Amino acid sequence: MIDLQVIEDRLVRSVERAKEQNIVIPTFGQMKDPGLIPESVLQELKDIGLWDVNPRNLFRITWKNEPKDHGGAFSGVNYLEFPSSLTGVDARIIALVGKWFPTGSHKVGAAFACQVPRLVTGQFDPTTQKAVWPSTGNYCRGGAYDSALLATTSIAILPEGMSQERFDWLANIAGETIKTPGSESNVKEIFDKCWELRASGEDLMIFNQFEEFGNYLWHYEITGHAMEEVLERELRPNDRYRGVVLTTGSAGTIGCGDYLKQKFPLSKIAAGEAEQCPTLLENGFGAHRIEGIGDKHVPWIHNVKNTDMVMALDDNVIVNLARLFNEPEGHTYLMEKGVPKDFIEKLDLLGFSGIANLSMAIKFSKYYELGPDDVIITILTDSMDLYQSRLKEMHEDVGTYTQKDAAADFSRYLMGLTTDSLLELRYTDRRRVHNLKYFTWVEQQGKTYEEILAQWYDQDYWTSIQNQVPEIDNLIMEFNQKVGIIK
């Protein structure tokens, strides 16, 4: 469970810092339902940009931001449905859109739920401690941004091979950025840097997304409810919700599947990874180019026992579809194939992991032979705004994108997707994947043998975490009352 023990003397300093910096913290309830946000905050937000470093943007950590860059209010969940002319399958594929969060990714929510419980209990002291955000990209961006809004000094850690946009942006937000060796699949090097920082004697708190249950809880509670709202709106009388498909990354986002399976017990949860690094599928390893998904270990917060399928995606699919979806010749070809023009204009909402999630949904549909009354849901974590340098690199490496390239990519990587590199998990398969946690978390990272067994055998382990939301919200409201900015 998330530790919610209050440390009074440190809490006093946190409250004073919040008063000085005009900080009010939203509750989980307000992130689910922005209708609960105080009117005074709504008025302030009319003059604030979506990415502005302003503490009121904490209230924009929600799936329900009006899709505009400045002064937006709140509406329904941001999502889109893919046309079958693009997917090549009859099943309905719906995706929540992450672009309209501050920083352009929902990771600000995961980071919020890791840091804020420590802040409102006094466990984290923003006047003396630095917040450390180890990540392969968007999470450390979200953590650095949340820290700036919460008047906290931050250290962002990410591999040196990540896209340049991430480093450029962090240079203006994070107190310090540390580049670790390698690229997307070099997670252990990030963990090693965390141990080095712990040994330095500096006053730090490390918010490791791969083990922090705030990450899991935010997606269970906020993303899960957002998906439920979309399904309630979109499911027709004869439609059937079949499952959620997501690349695992830190395995925080896939926590929404636990919520949906409680609401729809027959639904599935499918976890995806890169074929070039098939850890879940075959205990494998390697390097790949799909920024934003996890590698060479099973995150501590992944409820593997509740996962029904794993599939691996060739990263060539993702990088080539990124060109098809964003190059002028790709757009022209898609229109010729019957994809609506107004939808083509939305394809930049898919970053690399979003393209991977769409590919997963297509494979999922083909495997289960789904039809027009079947609904799959997924997420577009971020948009192509964060990958323009990758498109430029591909231009330099392989040349101009042509109509022939577009035709080949459409046929091979969309219409030609097959059910290879996919496994529907038996009980023993799930246990095998769960057991991989031992080598990372018990042997290397200090978790206990008793807890890894509890994750598998204790029926209350995961539900006890899920049930902590009311207590966290009460602590946030008490904190805000002490700060006294909003009556």
N, C-alpha and C positions, 0 to 999 in steps of 0.2 A: 504494500500500500504506500501511497504518498505520505511522507512524514508531515504532519500538521501540528506538531508540538510548538507552542508559542514561547519565544525567548523575549521576555518583556523589555529588558534594557536596550536591546538591539532594535526592537520594534519601535521604541520611542524615537530613535534616530531616523528610522525609515519614515515615520510619520512626519517628522520635522523637515526632512528632505522633500517629501511630497508637498508640504505646505509652501516651501520656498519656491518650488518649481511648478506650482499650479497643476499638480497631477491628480486626476481622478481615474480610478480603475474600473473598467466594466466587469460585470459578472458574466458567468456562463449563460445565465438566463437572458441577458441583454444581447449577447452575441447570437443566440438562437432567435430572439425576437426583438429587433431594434425598436419596436413599438414601446418597449419599456424604458428606452433611453430618455433621460430628463430633457425637457424642452429647451433649457438653457444650453445644453450641449448641442442639440440639433441646430440652434441658431448660430452657434460658433462655427460649426462645420460648414456652413454656407460660404465662408470666406477662406477655407483651408483646402489646399491641394491634396490629392490622394496620397502622394509620396512625401508631403511636407513633414519635417521633423518637428511635430507639434504634438504634445501629449494628448490632445483631443482625438488624434487619429488612432488611439487605442480603441476607440469605439467603432472604428472601421474594420476591426478584425472580425469579419463576418462574411458569409457567402452572399449577403443581401445588399451590398453596396450598389447604388445607382451606377451604371457603367459609364462613368465620365471621369476625366482627369482632375477636375477642380470643382469644389463646391457641391458635390453630389449628396443627395439624400439617401434614402433606403427604399428598396422595392422588394420584389420577390427574389428567390434564389436565381443567380446567374447560371444558365445552362443552355445547351443546344442539343438538337437531335440530328444525327448524321443521316443523309439520304442514302437509300440503297444503291443509287447510281454511283456513289463513291465507295461504299463498303463492299458491294457485290453480294450481300446477304439480305435475306428478307427480314431478319430480326431487327427490332427497334433498338438502336444503340444511342443512349443518352449520356451526356457528360457534363458535370459541373465545371464551371469556368473559373480558373484561379487568377486570371490576369487582373481582376478588379479588386484585389487586396492591395494594401500598401506594399511596396516593393515588387508587385506583380506576381506574387506567389503566396499560396495559403500557408507557407511555412512560418509566417509571422504568428499564426495561431498556435502552432505546435510549440514555438519558442515561448510565447506568452504563458502557456499552461505549464511550462517547466519553471519559469522564473517567478511568476507572480505568487504562487503558493509559498515559496520561500521568502518572498518580500513581505507579504502581509502577516506572516507568522514571526518575523524578525530573525529567521534563520539566515537570511541574506541581508547584509548591511551595505547599502549603496554608498555610504560615506567612507567606507574603508576597503571594501572588497571590489575586485574586478570580476566580471562575468565572462567566462570562457566558453566559446561556442565552437566545438569541433564538428566538422561537417564535410560533405563533398560538394557543397555549393549553396543551395537556397536556404538551408536551415541556418547557417552562420550569418547569411544576409538578414534573415528574419530576426535572429537573436541580436545582432548588432543594432538593427533598427529599433527593436523593442527596448533595448538598453538605452538608446539615445532618448527615446520618449520617456523612459523611467529615470532619467538623469543618472545613469550608471555607466561606468567605464567598462568597455568591452574589449575582448581579444577574439578575433576570428581566426579559425584554423581551417585550411582547406588545401587540397593537393595543387601543386604548381601547374598541373596540366589542365585545369578547368578553364572555361571560356574567359576571355579578357574582360568582357562586360562585368563579370562578377568582381574582379580585382579593381577595376576602375571605380565602381560604385562604392566598394568597401573603403577605398582610400579616403573618402569624404565622410564616412559614417563611423567606422570602427576606430577605437582608440589605437589598436595595433592589429596588423594582419600578418599571420605566420603561414608561409608556404611550406608544405611538406613534400617529400619526394613522390614522384609518380603522378598518376591520374585517377580517374574515377574508381578504379578497383583497388587502390592502395589505402584501405581503411586502417589496417594495423599501424601504418606509419603515423596516422593521426592519433591513434590510441597511445602510441609510444611517446609522442610529443606531450600528450596530457600527463603521462607519468613524469616526464622531465619537468614540466611546470609544477606539479605537485611537490617535487623534491627541491624546488628552487627556494622555498621558504617564503615566497610572495603570498599575500593574502588574496586567495582566489576561490571562486566556486565554479566548478566545471559542470556545465549542463550538457551532458552527452546524450544526444537525441536517440542513440541506439539502445540506451538503458533507462532513460527517464520516462516514467509512466505518465507524466503530464502530457507528453507527446501522444501516447496512446489514448488518454482520456479525452483530450480535446477533439480528436477525430471520432471517437466513439460517440461523444455527446453532441458536438456541433455539426460535424460533417454527416454523421449518421442521421440526425434529425433533418438536415437540409435535404438529404437524399430521399428520406421518407416523404417530405413535403412535395418534392418533384414527382415521386411515384403516385401520390394521392391525386395530383393534378393531371398526370398523363395517362394513368392506367384506364383503359376503356373497359366496358363490362366484361368482355371476353379475354382481355389481356392477362398475361401471367408474368410476374416478376421472376426472373430466372437466376440472377446473381450479379455480384459486383466483381470486376476484374481490375487489378491494380499491380503495377510493378512495386516491389517491396520497399526499396530504399531503406529507410530506417525502420520500416514496418509500423510506423505510426499511423499513416493514412489507412492502412488496411484494417485498423481497429474499427472503422465504420462498418465493416462487414459483420463484426460481432453484434452490433446494434441491429442491423438489418436482418440478421438471421434470427434474432429474438422476435422480431416483428413478422418475418416471413420464414417460418421454420424449414420449408422445403427449398429455400434458395441456396445458392452456392457461393463460395469465396474462392477466387482464383488468384494466385500470386505469380508474378512474372519476374524474370531476370534476363540477363544477356546470355545468349547462346555461347558467346566467347568466354563466359565465366559462369558455368552452370552449377553453382553451389547447391541450391535446393534440389535440382533435378538429379545430379549424379555426384555430389560431394566434390565438384570440380573447382577449378581456379583459372585465372587468366586476366586479360585486360580487354577493355572495350571502349566504345565511344558514346554510349547512351548516358549522358549526364543526368544524375538525379536518382539512380537506382543502386541498390546495395551489392556488396561483393565479398566473396571469400569468407563470409561468416553469416550466422543467423542472428539477427538482432535479439537482444534479451526480451524486448517488449512484444515480440511476435507470438501471438497465440496460435501456435502451429497446430495444436489438436483440433482447432476449429477451421482449418484450411482444407479445402476439398480438392484443389488442383494446383499443380505448378506447371508453368510452361516457360520455355526459353525462346528468346527472340534474337534472330540474327541482326547485329547492329547495322549491317548493310541495308536492311529494310528501313530503318529509322532515318539514317542520314540521306538516303536517296529519296524517301518520301518527303523529307524536309525541303528538298529542292523542287520536287513536283508541286508541293503545296505553296511554294513561295516565289518561284521563278515565273516571269511573264509567259514563257512558252509552256510551262506546266499549266497555268491557268487557261490558256487558249485550248490546250488539249482536253482538259477536264470539261470545258464547256461543250466541246465537240462530242464528248461521251455522255452528255445529258445531265451533268451536275449543274444545279441552278447557280446562276451568276451571283445572286445575293449570298449564297452559302460559300461560294469560292472566296468571296471577300472576307469571310470569317476564318479562313484556314490559318491565318497567322496567330490565332488564339491557341494553336497547338505548338508547344515547345517539344523538345526531344522526348521527354517522358510522356507527354500527352500523345504524341504519335505512337509511342510504344503501347500505351494503354488502349488506343484505338485498334492497333494490330492485334492485341490480346483479345479484344472483344470479338473481332472477326473470327479468330481461331476458335474461341469459345463457342460461337454460334455454329460454326461448321462441325465441330466435334459433337455437339448435342443435337444437331440437325434441327435448329430452331426455325420457327416460321414467323409470319407477320404479326402474330398475337403474342410473341415472346419479347420481353424487355430485358435488356442488359444495361447496367449503369457503371460509369467509370468517372475519372477526373482528368481535367487538363490542368496539371500542377502549375505551369507557367506558360508563357507565350514565346513566340520567336523574337520578341524584343531582346531577349537575353542570349540569342544565338546568332546575331547578324555577323559576328566575326567568323563563325563557323561557315556560313554561306560564302563569305569572302575567301576563306581558306580553300574551299572546294573549287571555287572559280580558278584560283591560282594553281591548284593541284591537277584538276582534270579538265579545265577549260569551260567554255560557254555551254550553257544548258540549251539543248535543241529539242525540236519536235520529236525526233527519233528517241532521244533520251526519255522524254515524257511518256511516249508510247510504251517503251520498254519497262519503265518503272511502274506505270499503271498496271500493265499486264502481269509483271512478275511479282511486284511487292504489294499490290492490293488484290486484284482478281486472282492472283496465283498463290496467295497464302494458303498453306496446308496445315494439317494437324500434327505435323512432325514436332519433335522436341517438346512433347506434352505428356503429362502423367496425371491421371485421376488417382488420388491418393487413397490407398487402403489404410487401415489402422496401423499396420506395421510400417508403411511408408511415412506416415506422419511422425511416428515415434523415431524413425531414423533421422528425419530432418530435425526434430526437437533435440535429439541427442547430440547433434553437432554443436549446440550451444555450449556444451561442456568444455570443449577445447579452447574456445575464446573466453568464455565468461568465468568459469570456475578455475581453470588452470592459469589464465593470464590476467584477468581483470578483478579477481577478488570476490566473486559471488560464491555463495555457499552451495554445497552439495544438497543440503536440505531444501533450499529454495528451488533449485532446478527440478527436484522431484515434486515439490508442491505445485509448480506450474503445470505439471502433467497430471498429477493424481488428485489434487485438492479441488473439489468442485466449486469452492468459494473463492479461490485465488483471484480469478479475473472479475467476478461479480463484486467482490469487496472493493476493488479499485473503481469500478463503474459507479458504485453507490456513494462515492466521496464528493460528488458535485455539490449537493446541498450544503455540506460543511464548508467547502471552499468558498461558495458564494456568500455564506454568512460571514466568513472571515474577511472577504473583500468589502462587504457592506460595513462591517465594524471598522475597518481600516479607513474607509471613506468618511465615516462619521467623525472619526478622530481628526482627520485632516480638515474637515469642515468647510470645504470649498463650495460644495453643492448641498443645500439644506434639504 
